[in-house]
Amino acid sequence: MITPKNSIPDRQIQKGIFSTSYVKWKFFFRCLILLGISGILGLNSKSAAGISISFHYPASDEAISNPFIGSAIWADDSSEREQPFTLVYADLTWAEFEPTQGVYDFESFEKNNHFDLWREQGKHVIFRFVTDMPGQNNHRDIPEWLYNATDKDGKAYAVSYGRGYAPNYANPIFIEAHAKAIAALGKRYGKDPFFAYIELGSLGHWGEWHIHSSISPMPPVSVCRQYILPYVSAFPDAKLMLRRPFAAAGNIAVGLFNDTAGELEPTEEWLTWIETGEDKAHPAESALLRPMPEAWRSNPIGGELSTTMKYQQLLDTLLPQTLDLFARSHTSWIGPGSFVKVERDGDLQQALDQVNRMIGYRLRISKSEISETKNGNYQLTLTWHNDGIAPFYFDWKAYLRIVGEDGQQNLMPIPMHLIDIQPGIDFPVTIIIPQEILLEGMNRLEAGIVDPASGKARVCLAMVSPHDDFWYELLSLQR
């Protein structure tokens, strides 16, 4: 039976509870303070060590902005945005990066993409390295020295995508030089938590691992794999992502990105690649793919909105379709083509709020249950829930914060991995709170998810509970 907070239901006063010892009753009344939490209090039957008390926290329907999910913007555009964002997208052509062999221009790349600003604001980067960027004019996106070193082993093109130069990706000199370039990027950014997502570019137009049929076929799996392996060692902490579910990834953990997000037919085709590993439009390329239907459970899904669709359509007449495609894709982020241009509190805000309430993770604690153990410690069980469509993929930790009357604090790690809180399931976690870790007087117990780079809680939990600086109140204990 459950009742409003701070009251005891008459029907709970029965033989089982009356037989509880004085010590257990003292514990019970110490727990009745909720510090204004707008939840409800439930009483469970007596356990072996004593009664347990449950606190329930309603889910919030607020549209929240959290790290690693939501809309992304172009990193080179620092203009003000009305909509919140936590991600920025930066790409880099090889010609820009290594104009002289072995000399890497990090300074221009970081300055042009306002890295100092985004770091200061706590954003994270989606990064892509590109060797072929179709454009309006004849050009090459590889350095001149590499063009000569490979004996001009490639093909200039003018196709429906635009104009450019497609290298021969099977050229061993090109492969070796590419590995060195990625290693240089990894040396500078591989341990930098600022770099969150690495889209495995390097190969094909826009780094999307496809080549116009009039130019050349895609290289075989053995060659494709040589464009994945350098990233694995260079970026051990970032999340690697492929445009399609390529067999070349083997057992390497990769996510996927869809650069036609929101558009029905291309996204349906992309979902078919993931589900079956079959490319019906280009049967010869099916040999390059493999099914990855469960990839989203351990690796992220992202991508930008289709360039042929207007975001206004996606949030208006096509909103049900938009939500369905994102849900079936298990999308965590959208960008750099995204919804950041939507007018704040305008006609489309309600629809965008629906999108933001769904994509990525949406973590909360639905219930806490506490009891006193035989040796005077406390057993606390927190039931976590994920109302989103994807897990939290990064190795951040959840903590229990114990705050005394004088503001003194103690932290206890909550023994779990956030990625295990999969969408739609209850995930209970039990922690033993030693009596000695409690402070004299009243102790406020709070939960939060901490960014290891800053040591501060940074994740909004989708629950109705008083909170401050991303710490959410659960209950209080008197020592």
Buried (B, 14 or more C-beta within 10 A) or exposed (E): EEBEBEEBEEEBEEEEBEEBEEEBBEBBEBBBBBBEBEBBBBBEEBBEBBBBBBBBBBBBEEBBEBBBBBBBBBBBEBEEBEBBBBBBBBBBBBBBBBBEEEEBBBEEBBEBBBBEEBBEEBBBBBBBBBBBBBEEEEBBBBBEBBBEBBEEBBBEBEBEBBBBBBBBBBBEEBBEBBBBBBBBBBEBBBEBBBBBBBBBBBBBBBBBBBBBEEBBEBBEBEBBBBBBBBBBEBBEBBBBBBBBBBBBBEEBEBBBBBBBBBBBEBBEBBBBBBEBBBBEEEEEBBEBBBBBEEBBEBBBBBBBBBEEBEBBEBBEEBBEBBBEBBBBBBBBBBBBBBBBBBEEEEEBBEBBBBBBBBBBBBBBBBBBBBBBBEEEBBBBBBBBBBBBBBBBBBEBBBBBBBBBEEEEEBEBEBEBEBBEBBBEEEBEBEBEBEEEBBBEEBBBBBBBBBBEEEEEBBBBBBBBBBBEEBBBBBBBBBB
